[in-house]
Amino acid sequence: MRTYEEIRGYPPDFIVSYHLYAPSEGGRKITYQHLRCDFMYEGYDIASDGIFMIYPEFLGADGLPIEEGIPVPLDGRASMSILSPEMRASVHQGRIEIGTRGYFMEGGRKVGSLEVVQIVGLHANPIN
């Protein structure tokens, strides 16, 4: 498995503590590594504020990415990678800090909640 860091050539932007919703909460039946969900800030309205392409890479208890094909736990940590360098500079560098809350989104549906617990490469990764 190639990690987002290996693919992009720079570290994740930040780390979150997350809770994926169980099916009874409106979540997915099973989630695997490299889920391509979007990100929405808590308090944002999807219609007026939109959602962002910030992808999670779920981490195991050892802090390393969980291998592909293994179900991801409902609670844990994930590294987050902002796909648009321009948005990193114009939106996220001024918005993301430790304690920022948000959601994993599949279209207009929330499939998990999260809180930023560590800033990694957000201010050093490429912005162009």
C-alpha positions as CSV (number, residue, x, y, z in Angstrom):
1,M,0.0,0.0,0.0
2,R,1.2,3.5,-0.9
3,T,0.4,6.2,1.7
4,Y,-0.8,9.6,0.7
5,E,2.6,11.0,2.0
6,E,4.4,8.7,-0.5
7,I,2.1,9.6,-3.3
8,R,2.2,13.4,-2.8
9,G,5.8,13.7,-1.5
10,Y,4.9,15.7,1.6
11,P,3.4,14.8,5.0
12,P,-0.3,15.0,6.0
13,D,-1.7,18.4,6.8
14,F,-3.1,17.5,10.2
15,I,-4.2,14.6,12.5
16,V,-7.8,14.1,13.8
17,S,-9.5,12.0,16.4
18,Y,-12.6,10.6,14.7
19,H,-15.8,8.7,15.3
20,L,-17.3,7.0,12.3
21,Y,-21.1,6.6,12.6
22,A,-22.4,3.1,12.9
23,P,-25.2,2.0,10.5
24,S,-27.7,2.7,13.3
25,E,-26.4,6.3,13.4
26,G,-26.7,6.7,9.6
27,G,-23.1,5.6,8.8
28,R,-21.5,3.0,6.6
29,K,-21.7,-0.7,7.1
30,I,-17.9,-1.1,6.8
31,T,-15.2,1.4,6.1
32,Y,-11.8,0.6,4.6
33,Q,-8.6,2.5,4.2
34,H,-8.5,5.3,1.6
35,L,-12.2,6.2,1.9
36,R,-12.6,9.1,-0.4
37,C,-15.0,11.1,1.6
38,D,-15.0,14.9,1.8
39,F,-14.7,17.2,4.8
40,M,-17.0,19.8,6.2
41,Y,-16.3,22.2,9.1
42,E,-18.7,22.1,12.1
43,G,-21.2,24.9,11.8
44,Y,-20.9,25.1,8.0
45,D,-24.0,24.7,5.8
46,I,-23.3,22.5,2.8
47,A,-25.5,24.6,0.5
48,S,-23.8,27.9,1.3
49,D,-20.3,27.0,2.6
50,G,-19.6,23.7,0.7
51,I,-17.5,20.8,1.5
52,F,-13.8,20.2,0.9
53,M,-11.6,17.5,-0.6
54,I,-9.6,16.6,2.5
55,Y,-9.1,12.9,2.6
56,P,-8.4,10.7,5.7
57,E,-5.8,8.0,6.1
58,F,-6.8,6.0,9.1
59,L,-4.1,5.2,11.6
60,G,-3.7,2.1,13.8
61,A,-2.9,2.1,17.5
62,D,0.8,2.2,16.5
63,G,0.3,5.5,14.6
64,L,0.9,3.9,11.2
65,P,-1.6,3.7,8.4
66,I,-4.0,0.8,8.6
67,E,-3.4,-1.6,5.6
68,E,-5.9,-1.6,2.8
69,G,-8.6,-4.3,3.0
70,I,-8.8,-4.3,6.8
71,P,-11.9,-2.7,8.3
72,V,-11.3,0.6,10.0
73,P,-12.4,0.9,13.6
74,L,-15.3,3.2,14.4
75,D,-13.1,5.4,16.7
76,G,-9.5,6.3,16.3
77,R,-7.1,8.7,14.6
78,A,-6.5,9.6,11.0
79,S,-4.1,11.8,9.1
80,M,-5.7,14.3,6.8
81,S,-4.5,15.4,3.4
82,I,-5.8,18.5,1.7
83,L,-6.0,17.8,-2.0
84,S,-6.1,21.4,-3.3
85,P,-2.9,23.4,-2.5
86,E,-4.7,26.6,-3.4
87,M,-7.5,25.9,-0.8
88,R,-4.8,25.0,1.8
89,A,-3.5,28.6,1.5
90,S,-6.8,30.5,0.9
91,V,-9.1,28.6,3.4
92,H,-7.6,26.0,5.6
93,Q,-4.4,27.5,6.9
94,G,-6.5,30.3,8.5
95,R,-9.3,27.9,9.7
96,I,-7.7,24.7,10.9
97,E,-6.2,24.6,14.4
98,I,-6.1,22.2,17.3
99,G,-9.7,21.7,18.5
100,T,-11.3,22.5,15.1
101,R,-14.3,20.2,14.6
102,G,-15.8,18.8,11.4
103,Y,-17.4,15.9,9.7
104,F,-16.5,13.2,7.1
105,M,-19.1,13.6,4.3
106,E,-20.4,11.3,1.6
107,G,-22.2,13.7,-0.7
108,G,-24.6,15.6,1.7
109,R,-24.5,12.8,4.3
110,K,-22.4,13.0,7.5
111,V,-20.7,9.6,8.0
112,G,-18.4,10.6,10.9
113,S,-17.3,13.4,13.2
114,L,-13.8,14.5,14.0
115,E,-11.6,16.9,15.9
116,V,-8.2,18.2,15.0
117,V,-5.6,17.0,17.5
118,Q,-2.3,17.8,15.8
119,I,-1.0,20.1,13.0
120,V,1.6,18.4,10.9
121,G,2.4,20.0,7.5
122,L,-0.5,22.4,7.1
123,H,1.7,25.5,7.1
124,A,4.7,23.9,5.4
125,N,3.2,21.9,2.6
126,P,3.1,23.3,-1.0
127,I,0.4,26.0,-1.6
128,N,0.8,26.1,-5.4
